[in-house]
């Protein structure tokens, strides 16, 4: 990642993401393939004279920091960590956030929020943070949100391009390979209507792995192999192959018990209406799914809408 450490974005945005391949296995040192989506979190800082306020209208969040120390809002822990790390706890400010990424949908909302706030603070207080520092701080916030994150969400939220990612070891940095798409990637993102709690799903997989370590190691290795094949398909624009790999990966994620019946129904609707591949994205247990739909995104969206789900077209240009 040495070539990225000195890069700097000049805008206060954190990118949402979808994981094409590699969920959960990435927590255990395997590769994952992720792309940014146009949904993003943008923050703005203004001076205040009565404490630190956080406003996120689309999430129904309005919090004053440390107003109720005995019953703090979950958002306070993240913002406090950021402000303490940047030496800004003595400042008074209003943090206004325009969040276009759904919460608890497996699309990296917590990482996008952290990146957006850090960048807004960087601009307002002229801190001269580079992207490497932004990413590192967002990763610390992800630990609060998810317990044992891989680091993929904050990396995509920070850099905003397709990547192949592998979690770093104790004394080694993460592997982050910037990818170029062979063609625009035509996806449909659908929402199950069930919140996806990544912390809960990661804990569930960890507990199951502890009981059957050999079986889970084999599943993670298989997902890793699929992910590496997916990188090649993504870079050549071989959507037929990528779709097949997504379908196989979904079967493995189902074996990890991180799907749900709403996700499975959406997957079947998408495939029956021409999607080449469809799978859960992110932590699972609800949240969002993705479908690869070259030439038929609207057909799949209409079918999902008829089935009672919200869906949208997302084309990634790389």
C-alpha positions in Angstrom: 0.0 0.0 0.0 3.0 2.3 -0.1 1.9 4.1 -3.2 -1.3 5.1 -1.5 0.0 6.4 1.8 0.5 10.0 0.7 -2.6 10.4 -1.4 -5.2 12.9 -0.2 -8.9 13.4 -1.2 -10.0 17.0 -0.9 -13.7 16.2 -0.3 -15.5 15.1 2.9 -17.0 11.9 1.5 -16.9 8.3 2.6 -17.9 5.7 -0.1 -20.4 2.9 0.4 -19.4 -0.5 -1.0 -20.6 -3.9 -2.0 -18.5 -7.1 -1.6 -18.7 -9.2 -4.8 -16.9 -12.2 -3.3 -15.2 -13.1 -0.1 -17.4 -12.1 2.9 -16.5 -13.6 6.2 -13.5 -15.6 4.8 -11.7 -12.2 4.6 -11.9 -12.0 8.4 -9.7 -15.1 8.5 -7.0 -14.0 6.2 -8.5 -14.8 2.8 -9.0 -12.4 -0.1 -12.2 -10.4 -0.8 -13.3 -8.5 -3.9 -15.2 -5.2 -3.3 -16.3 -2.2 -5.4 -17.5 1.2 -4.3 -21.1 2.3 -5.1 -22.4 5.8 -5.8 -24.1 5.8 -2.4 -22.0 7.8 -0.1 -21.8 9.7 3.2 -20.9 13.4 3.2 -20.3 15.4 6.3 -20.0 19.1 7.0 -18.6 20.8 10.1 -19.7 24.2 11.4 -18.7 26.0 14.6 -21.0 25.9 17.6 -21.1 27.7 21.0 -22.9 25.0 23.0 -21.0 21.7 22.7 -20.7 19.0 20.0 -23.8 18.1 18.1 -24.3 15.3 15.5 -27.1 15.4 13.0 -27.9 12.6 10.5 -31.4 13.3 9.3 -31.7 10.3 7.0 -30.9 8.0 9.9 -33.1 9.9 12.4 -30.1 10.7 14.5 -29.7 13.9 16.5 -27.2 13.7 19.4 -25.4 16.1 21.7 -22.1 14.6 22.8 -21.8 13.8 26.5 -25.3 15.2 27.2 -26.3 11.9 28.9 -23.1 10.3 30.1 -24.9 7.5 31.9 -26.9 6.6 28.7 -24.7 7.5 25.7 -26.0 7.2 22.1 -24.2 4.5 20.1 -23.0 7.2 17.7 -21.1 9.0 20.6 -18.5 6.3 20.9 -17.4 6.6 17.3 -17.4 10.4 17.3 -15.6 10.6 20.6 -12.8 8.2 19.4 -12.3 10.3 16.3 -12.2 13.6 18.2 -9.8 12.2 20.8 -7.5 10.8 18.2 -7.4 14.2 16.4 -7.1 16.3 19.6 -10.4 18.1 19.0 -12.4 17.2 22.1 -12.1 20.7 23.4 -13.7 22.2 20.3 -17.4 23.0 19.9 -19.0 22.1 16.6 -22.0 20.9 14.7 -21.4 17.7 12.6 -24.1 17.5 9.9 -24.1 14.3 7.8 -25.9 13.5 4.6 -26.0 9.7 4.6 -27.2 8.0 1.4 -26.0 4.6 2.5 -28.6 2.5 4.3 -27.7 1.5 7.9 -27.3 -2.2 8.7 -27.5 -3.2 5.1 -24.0 -4.7 4.6 -22.9 -1.8 2.4 -20.3 -0.2 4.7 -22.4 2.5 6.3 -20.3 2.7 9.5 -17.0 2.9 7.6 -18.4 5.5 5.2 -19.7 7.6 8.1 -16.3 7.5 9.9 -14.4 8.5 6.7 -16.9 11.3 5.9 -16.6 12.8 9.4 -12.8 12.5 9.6 -12.5 14.2 6.2 -14.9 17.0 7.2 -12.9 17.6 10.3 -9.7 17.5 8.3 -11.1 20.3 6.0 -12.6 22.4 8.7 -9.6 22.4 11.1 -6.9 22.1 8.4 -5.3 19.0 9.8 -3.5 18.0 6.6 -4.4 14.3 7.0 -3.6 12.1 4.1 -5.8 9.1 3.0 -3.6 6.6 4.9 -4.3 8.4 8.2 -8.0 8.7 7.3 -8.2 5.0 6.6 -6.3 4.0 9.7 -8.6 6.1 11.9 -11.7 4.7 10.2 -10.4 1.2 10.9 -10.3 2.0 14.6 -13.9 3.1 14.4 -14.8 -0.2 12.6 -13.4 -2.1 15.6 -15.9 -0.4 17.8 -18.8 -1.2 15.4 -17.9 -4.8 14.4 -15.4 -6.2 16.9 -13.1 -8.0 14.5 -13.4 -6.2 11.1 -11.2 -7.2 8.2 -10.5 -3.6 7.2 -12.1 -3.9 3.7 -15.0 -1.5 4.4 -12.9 1.4 5.6 -10.4 0.9 2.8 -13.1 1.1 0.1 -14.8 4.0 2.0 -11.5 5.9 1.9 -10.1 5.2 -1.5 -13.3 4.7 -3.5 -12.1 2.2 -6.2 -12.5 -1.5 -6.8 -10.0 -3.6 -4.8 -8.8 -7.0 -4.1 -8.2 -7.0 -0.3 -6.5 -9.3 2.2 -6.3 -8.6 5.9 -2.9 -7.6 7.3 -1.2 -9.7 9.9 0.3 -8.4 13.1 3.5 -7.0 11.6 2.4 -6.9 8.0 0.1 -4.3 6.2 -3.0 -5.3 4.4 -2.8 -6.3 0.8 -4.7 -3.8 -1.3 -4.7 -4.3 -5.0 -6.4 -1.6 -7.0 -8.4 -3.1 -9.9 -9.4 -1.8 -13.3 -12.8 -3.1 -14.6 -12.9 -4.7 -18.0 -16.3 -3.0 -18.6 -18.9 -1.2 -16.5 -20.2 -3.6 -13.9 -24.1 -3.7 -14.1 -25.5 -4.6 -10.7 -28.8 -4.5 -9.0 -28.8 -3.9 -5.2 -31.9 -5.1 -3.3 -32.8 -4.5 0.3 -34.3 -7.4 2.4 -36.0 -5.1 4.9 -34.1 -6.9 7.7 -31.3 -5.1 9.5 -27.9 -6.8 9.0 -25.8 -6.7 12.2 -22.3 -7.5 11.1 -21.0 -7.9 14.7 -23.6 -10.6 15.3 -22.9 -12.4 12.1 -19.1 -12.3 12.6 -19.6 -13.7 16.1 -21.9 -16.5 14.8 -19.3 -17.6 12.2 -16.6 -17.5 14.8 -18.5 -19.7 17.2 -19.3 -22.2 14.4 -15.7 -22.2 13.3 -14.5 -23.0 16.8 -16.7 -26.1 16.9 -15.7 -27.4 13.4 -12.3 -25.7 12.5 -11.3 -28.1 9.8 -14.6 -27.8 7.9 -14.6 -24.0 8.1 -11.0 -23.7 7.0 -12.0 -25.6 3.9 -15.0 -23.4 3.2 -12.8 -20.3 3.7 -10.2 -21.7 1.3 -12.8 -22.4 -1.3 -14.2 -18.9 -1.0 -10.7 -17.6 -1.4 -10.2 -19.6 -4.6 -13.4 -18.3 -6.0 -12.5 -14.7 -5.1 -9.2 -14.9 -6.9 -10.9 -16.2 -10.0 -13.4 -13.4 -9.7 -10.7 -10.8 -9.8 -9.7 -12.1 -13.2 -13.3 -12.1 -14.5 -13.8 -8.6 -13.2 -10.7 -7.3 -14.9 -11.6 -8.9 -18.2 -15.3 -8.1 -18.1 -16.3 -11.8 -18.2 -19.7 -11.4 -16.5 -20.8 -15.0 -17.3 -17.9 -16.3 -15.2 -18.3 -13.7 -12.5 -22.0 -14.5 -12.2 -21.3 -18.2 -11.8 -18.7 -17.5 -9.1 -21.2 -15.3 -7.3 -23.7 -18.1 -7.3 -21.2 -20.6 -5.9 -20.1 -18.2 -3.3 -23.7 -17.7 -2.2 -24.0 -21.4 -1.6 -20.9 -21.3 0.7 -22.2 -18.3 2.5 -25.5 -20.1 3.1 -23.5 -23.0 4.5 -22.0 -20.4 7.0 -25.6 -19.6 8.0 -25.3 -15.9 7.2 -28.2 -15.7 4.8 -31.9 -15.4 5.5 -35.1 -16.3 3.7 -35.7 -12.8 2.4 -32.3 -12.8 0.8 -32.9 -16.2 -0.6 -36.2 -15.1 -2.1 -34.6 -12.1 -3.7 -31.8 -14.2 -5.1 -34.3 -16.6 -6.7 -36.4 -13.7 -8.2 -33.3 -12.2 -9.7 -32.0 -15.4 -11.2 -35.4 -16.3 -12.6 -35.5 -12.9 -14.3 -32.1 -13.2 -16.0 -29.5 -12.3 -13.4 -26.2 -14.1 -14.1 -25.3 -14.2 -10.4 -26.9 -13.2 -7.1 -25.7 -13.3 -3.5 -25.8 -11.6 -0.1 -23.3 -8.8 0.3 -21.6 -7.9 3.5 -22.2 -9.4 6.9 -25.5 -11.1 6.0 -28.4 -12.1 8.2 -30.4 -9.6 6.3 -29.3 -6.3 4.8 -28.7 -6.2 1.0 -28.1 -8.6 -1.8 -26.5 -7.9 -5.2 -27.3 -9.3 -8.6 -25.2 -9.2 -11.8 -27.6 -8.1 -14.6 -26.0 -7.1 -17.9 -28.7 -5.8 -20.1 -31.6 -6.5 -17.8 -31.2 -4.4 -14.7 -34.6 -2.8 -15.0 -36.3 -6.2 -15.5 -34.8 -7.6 -12.3 -35.7 -4.4 -10.4 -39.3 -4.6 -11.5 -39.5 -8.2 -10.5 -38.1 -7.5 -7.1 -40.5 -4.6 -6.6 -43.4 -6.9 -7.5 -42.2 -9.3 -4.9 -42.3 -6.5 -2.3 -38.6 -5.5 -2.1 -36.8 -2.3 -2.8 -34.1 -2.4 -5.4 -32.0 0.0 -7.4 -29.6 0.0 -10.3 -25.9 0.4 -9.5 -23.4 0.5 -12.3 -19.8 0.6 -11.3 -17.5 2.2 -13.8 -14.2 1.5 -12.0 
